[in-house]
Amino acid sequence: MKIISSLQNSHFKRLKKLSNNKFNKKEMEFIIEGVQEFALAVKSNFTINKIFFRERKPLNFDVNLSNKIETFYLKKKLFDFLSYRNNSSKLIAVANKKKYTLNSIFLKKNSIILIIENIEKPGNLGAILRTADGMGVSGIILIDSKINIFNSNVIRSSVGSIFNLPLVKTNKEEAIKFLIKNKFKLYNTIISKTSKNYLDICYSGNIAIAFGSESKGLSDNWKSHPGKEICIKMKGKNDSFNLSVSVGIILSEVVRQTK
């Protein structure tokens, strides 16, 4: 195992650049931090190029690693410079990004997909991914999103769930074609006089649930496509939930009825 102790080391400089989300957005590689996240990426067949350890003693993995993967010991000071988790993190890996298309979505009987338009916060996307993964969602479609899906904050807040299901970036027109082709029933989450309480809907077959941005909700452009309008009836004085919480609430009822 090679030891890296200098700030001028080329591998360290590359890691430092990849840890910058603006730079990373244009690259084919990205950083994975954490043993659990790394194990999920390997199990989901992400190509791992390099592994950097915080400690010299070997870690136990529940995965088989290729002998071709370069491994390094990164001196504590350098590792902590890159790490978001300080002493709790023991591994940083460099992996290749995957490019997902609509054909990557796991279609099956009674599929559920989430459509999220103009999502703004990487942390919210990560939380949604974690919930969607746990509830067996077939994939997530992002409409008009500027988020780098391999943003370190997305990976961290999803606890590696980003590696377990397809996350597709596309536009409204392509998404609608996909829904029609695969006979999805669309439910638009909108607070309006005509929207129905999500608990009063009978969900069956292939389900697509569309959510809007944290600040503006679904745009009129998306609402022009016919779909049933649903909402969460609020009981308190506040008029809305956090986006990731709203996804979890509605998704739990859909899963309860369809699974």
BELURMO-V767000 format. One record per run of one state. SS is the DSSP state (A for helix, B for strand, O for the rest). FROM is the first residue (numbers start at 0). LEN is the number of residues. Records with the same first field share a line. If there is no record, write none. Layout:
SS = FROM-LEN + FROM-LEN
//
This chain:
O = 0-1 + 4-5 + 18-2 + 24-4 + 33-1 + 43-4 + 53-16 + 74-1 + 82-3 + 88-2 + 96-5 + 104-7 + 117-4 + 134-4 + 143-8 + 158-2 + 163-3 + 170-1 + 181-2 + 189-6 + 200-5 + 211-1 + 213-3 + 217-2 + 223-4 + 231-11 + 258-1
B = 1-3 + 28-5 + 47-6 + 69-5 + 90-6 + 111-6 + 138-5 + 166-4 + 183-6 + 195-2 + 205-6 + 212-1 + 216-1 + 227-4
A = 9-9 + 20-4 + 34-9 + 75-7 + 85-3 + 101-3 + 121-13 + 151-7 + 160-3 + 171-10 + 197-3 + 219-4 + 242-16
//
